[in-house]
Amino acid sequence: MTSSATSDRYAIIAGNGRFPFLVLEAAQDQGIQPLVVGIKEEASPELSQKATTHWLSLGEAGKVFELLKTEGVTKVILAGQVKHAQLFSSIKPDGFVSRALLGLQRKNTDALIGAFVRMLEDRGIKVVDSTLFLKGNLAEAGNLTVRKPDESEKADIDYGREIAKKIAGLDLGQTIVVADRACIAVEAMEGTDAAIERAATLGNGRRLVVIKVSKPHQDMRFDVPVVGPKTIEVMARSKASVLALDAGKTLLFERPRLIEKADAAGIAIVGMKD
């Protein structure tokens, strides 16, 4: 980490899942103690065991800005998912969020987070690449497991990736599940694991291929594709034999354990090049 980076004051705004923990631990390993802001509706209470955590609601943008200013924060990392379904929740927005909503033509996740990012940067706070401290956890191109996809599975990957990119470009989801060059399930608000489970119920026992992609113009500051050991567990019981990921743009959580589980289940993981 450069001296200019260590002189900055970082904050992590934490959503759900393991992502905030990994960012926090990686930053601490590099001698950085970031401010942690947990989204009440999303982040795990266990964050408070790892660092002092300030808990604020998804609708309290004004309080977030005030806290960051008071703490002298110059750079923010957005870590962890905010579920799409939260867009339709009963959370009461403050004036900042209400004005942002009024100015949006589309109220999808990217548009809302993008509006929040602009509000931060208007206040002189830079939102940085969410993988800044985790570059070693990005999937590389090629086969990541002992087993490689066979020719039939490769054909499913080739067929499905083009479809997945189009779906991701519409900000609907980033995962599709394919069997025999047919699209069985498309991820929407339910998330990757639920989409795989739904495909298993529709596939009549057929072998499934899971394809998870980044968006065509992926903003690495937020909504970066992630995969962890739990997804491998879901795949194993769903007869999914391959996980194809965008190389350089997909984070592998708990990578050694993830690869170990995939090898034990005979699942192939492959990083796809653009």
C-alpha positions in Angstrom: 0.0 0.0 0.0 1.4 3.4 -1.0 2.0 6.2 1.5 -0.7 8.3 -0.2 -3.2 5.4 0.3 -2.3 5.0 4.0 -2.7 8.8 4.5 -6.3 8.6 3.4 -9.1 7.9 5.8 -11.2 5.0 4.6 -14.8 4.0 5.4 -16.5 0.7 4.6 -20.3 1.0 4.0 -21.4 -2.6 4.7 -24.3 -4.5 3.2 -25.1 -8.1 3.6 -22.9 -11.2 3.3 -19.2 -11.9 3.8 -17.9 -9.2 1.6 -17.7 -6.5 4.3 -15.8 -8.9 6.6 -13.3 -9.7 3.9 -12.7 -6.1 3.0 -12.3 -5.1 6.6 -9.9 -8.0 7.4 -7.8 -7.3 4.2 -7.6 -3.6 5.1 -6.5 -4.4 8.7 -3.9 -6.8 7.4 -2.4 -3.9 5.5 -2.4 -1.7 8.5 -5.5 0.3 7.7 -8.3 0.7 10.3 -11.3 1.9 8.3 -14.5 3.4 9.7 -17.3 0.9 9.4 -20.8 1.9 8.7 -23.3 -1.0 8.8 -26.6 -0.8 7.0 -29.1 -1.8 9.7 -31.4 -3.7 7.2 -28.6 -5.6 5.6 -25.2 -6.0 7.5 -24.5 -8.7 9.9 -24.5 -7.8 13.6 -21.2 -9.7 13.9 -19.4 -6.8 12.2 -19.4 -5.1 15.7 -17.1 -7.9 16.9 -14.5 -7.1 14.3 -14.5 -3.3 14.5 -16.5 -0.4 16.0 -19.5 -0.2 13.8 -21.9 2.8 13.3 -25.4 1.4 12.4 -27.6 3.5 10.1 -30.7 2.8 8.1 -30.8 2.4 4.4 -32.9 5.6 4.2 -30.5 7.8 6.3 -28.2 9.2 3.7 -27.9 12.5 5.5 -26.6 10.9 8.7 -24.1 8.9 6.7 -22.7 12.1 5.1 -22.6 13.8 8.5 -20.7 10.9 10.0 -18.2 10.7 7.2 -17.5 14.4 7.4 -17.1 14.3 11.2 -14.7 11.4 10.9 -12.6 13.0 8.1 -13.3 10.2 5.7 -11.8 10.8 2.2 -12.5 7.4 0.5 -15.4 5.0 0.7 -15.6 1.3 -0.2 -19.1 -0.1 -0.8 -18.9 -3.7 0.4 -21.8 -6.2 0.5 -25.1 -6.5 -1.3 -28.2 -4.5 -0.8 -31.0 -6.8 -1.8 -33.1 -5.7 -4.8 -36.2 -6.3 -2.7 -35.2 -3.5 -0.4 -36.2 -1.1 -3.2 -39.8 -2.1 -2.4 -39.6 -2.2 1.4 -41.3 0.1 3.9 -38.0 1.9 4.8 -38.7 5.6 5.2 -36.3 7.7 3.1 -34.8 11.0 4.4 -34.7 14.2 2.4 -31.5 13.2 0.5 -32.9 9.8 -0.5 -36.3 11.2 -1.4 -34.7 13.9 -3.7 -32.5 11.3 -5.3 -35.5 9.0 -6.0 -37.4 11.9 -7.6 -34.6 12.5 -10.0 -34.3 8.9 -11.3 -35.9 7.6 -14.4 -35.2 4.1 -13.4 -35.3 2.9 -9.8 -33.2 -0.2 -10.1 -30.2 -1.0 -7.8 -27.5 0.5 -10.1 -29.4 3.7 -10.5 -30.0 4.1 -6.8 -26.4 3.3 -5.8 -25.1 5.5 -8.6 -27.1 8.4 -7.2 -25.6 7.7 -3.7 -22.1 7.6 -5.2 -22.7 11.0 -6.9 -23.8 12.5 -3.6 -20.7 11.3 -1.9 -18.4 12.5 -4.6 -20.2 15.9 -4.6 -19.0 16.2 -1.0 -15.4 15.4 -1.9 -15.5 11.8 -0.9 -14.2 9.3 -3.5 -15.8 5.9 -3.9 -13.1 3.5 -4.8 -12.9 0.0 -6.4 -14.6 -2.4 -3.9 -11.8 -5.0 -4.6 -9.0 -2.5 -3.7 -7.7 -4.7 -0.9 -8.8 -8.0 -2.4 -7.1 -8.2 -5.8 -5.8 -11.7 -4.9 -9.4 -12.9 -4.6 -10.4 -12.2 -8.1 -10.9 -15.2 -10.4 -8.2 -15.6 -13.0 -8.8 -16.9 -16.6 -8.8 -20.6 -17.2 -9.6 -23.7 -15.1 -9.5 -23.1 -11.3 -10.3 -26.7 -10.2 -9.0 -30.2 -10.9 -11.9 -31.1 -13.2 -12.3 -29.2 -16.4 -15.6 -28.7 -18.3 -16.2 -31.4 -21.0 -17.2 -30.5 -24.5 -20.9 -30.5 -23.8 -20.4 -28.2 -20.8 -18.2 -25.9 -22.8 -21.0 -25.6 -25.4 -23.4 -24.7 -22.6 -21.0 -22.0 -21.4 -20.6 -20.5 -24.9 -24.4 -20.6 -25.4 -25.2 -19.1 -21.9 -22.6 -16.4 -21.6 -24.0 -14.3 -24.4 -27.5 -14.5 -22.8 -26.1 -13.8 -19.3 -24.4 -10.7 -20.6 -27.6 -9.4 -22.1 -29.5 -10.0 -18.9 -26.8 -8.4 -16.8 -26.8 -5.4 -19.1 -30.5 -4.9 -18.3 -29.6 -5.0 -14.5 -32.0 -7.9 -13.9 -29.4 -10.3 -12.5 -25.9 -11.7 -13.3 -26.5 -15.4 -13.3 -28.2 -17.9 -15.6 -28.5 -21.7 -15.4 -28.3 -23.7 -18.6 -28.8 -27.4 -19.5 -28.3 -28.8 -23.0 -28.2 -25.3 -24.6 -31.5 -24.3 -23.0 -31.8 -21.6 -20.4 -33.4 -23.1 -17.3 -33.4 -20.2 -14.9 -32.5 -16.5 -14.9 -31.5 -14.7 -11.7 -33.7 -11.8 -10.7 -34.3 -10.4 -7.2 -33.9 -13.8 -5.5 -30.1 -14.0 -5.9 -27.7 -16.6 -7.3 -28.3 -19.5 -4.9 -32.1 -19.3 -5.1 -31.9 -19.2 -8.9 -29.8 -22.4 -8.9 -32.3 -24.1 -6.6 -35.1 -23.0 -8.9 -33.3 -24.4 -11.9 -32.9 -27.7 -10.1 -36.7 -28.0 -9.6 -37.2 -27.3 -13.3 -34.4 -29.3 -14.8 -35.9 -32.8 -14.1 -32.6 -34.1 -12.9 -30.5 -32.8 -15.8 -26.9 -31.7 -15.4 -26.8 -27.9 -15.0 -24.2 -25.3 -15.9 -24.1 -22.1 -13.9 -22.9 -18.9 -15.6 -22.2 -15.8 -13.6 -21.0 -12.7 -15.3 -20.2 -9.1 -14.7 -22.2 -6.3 -16.4 -21.1 -5.2 -19.9 -19.6 -2.0 -18.4 -19.1 -3.3 -14.8 -18.5 -0.5 -12.3 -16.0 -2.1 -9.9 -17.0 0.3 -7.2 -20.3 -1.6 -6.5 -22.3 -4.7 -7.3 -19.2 -6.7 -8.2 -20.1 -10.4 -8.8 -19.2 -12.6 -5.9 -19.2 -16.4 -5.2 -18.5 -18.2 -2.0 -18.5 -21.8 -0.6 -22.3 -21.7 0.0 -22.9 -21.5 -3.7 -20.8 -24.6 -4.3 -22.9 -26.4 -1.7 -26.1 -25.4 -3.5 -24.7 -26.5 -6.8 -23.6 -29.9 -5.5 -27.2 -30.7 -4.3 -28.7 -29.2 -7.5 -26.7 -31.4 -9.9 -24.8 -28.3 -11.3 -21.5 -29.5 -12.6 -19.8 -26.3 -13.8 -19.5 -22.7 -12.5 -18.3 -20.3 -15.2 -17.2 -16.8 -14.0 -15.9 -13.6 -15.6 -12.1 -13.5 -15.0 -10.7 -10.4 -13.3 -14.2 -9.2 -12.3 -15.6 -11.9 -10.0 -14.6 -12.2 -6.3 -14.0 -15.6 -4.8 -14.9 -15.5 -1.1 -12.9 -17.9 1.1 -11.1 -19.1 -2.1 -9.2 -22.1 -0.7 -12.3 -23.5 0.9 -14.4 -22.8 -2.2 -12.0 -24.6 -4.5 -11.7 -27.5 -2.0 -15.5 -27.9 -1.9 -15.7 -27.8 -5.7 -13.0 -30.4 -6.1 -14.7 -32.7 -3.5 -18.0 -32.4 -5.4 -16.5 -32.9 -8.9 -17.6 -29.3 -9.9 -15.5 -27.5 -12.5 -14.9 -23.8 -12.0 -13.6 -21.8 -15.0 -12.7 -18.1 -15.4 -13.9 -16.7 -18.7 -12.0 -14.1 -20.7 -13.7 -11.2 -22.4 
